[in-house]
């Protein structure tokens, strides 16, 4: 089984502590517990969605808003540049 860390109870993504393949079970540790079935292959250090997230919603990691969902993201989906717009990128472009 794959493990993922959640550092804040408001987080809607978890960070994988090892890479996983679609269909693998991911065990959440930290401020949330439970299991998530991976929908996609996800590399070490990347994010997995742990609660249903609607398009336009904040994406939270480590208690911080890291971007906005550009489409609905289901539990177990890889959460990365293909389905979120980075808050950091937006701030930098606005300068």
PyMOL commands that set and color helices and strands:
alter all, ss='L'
color gray80, all
select helices_A, chain A and resi 87-93
alter helices_A, ss='H'
color red, helices_A
select strands_A, chain A and resi 2-6+13-16+25-30+34-37+47-49+58-61+64-69+78-79+84-86
alter strands_A, ss='S'
color yellow, strands_A
deselect
rebuild
show_as cartoon
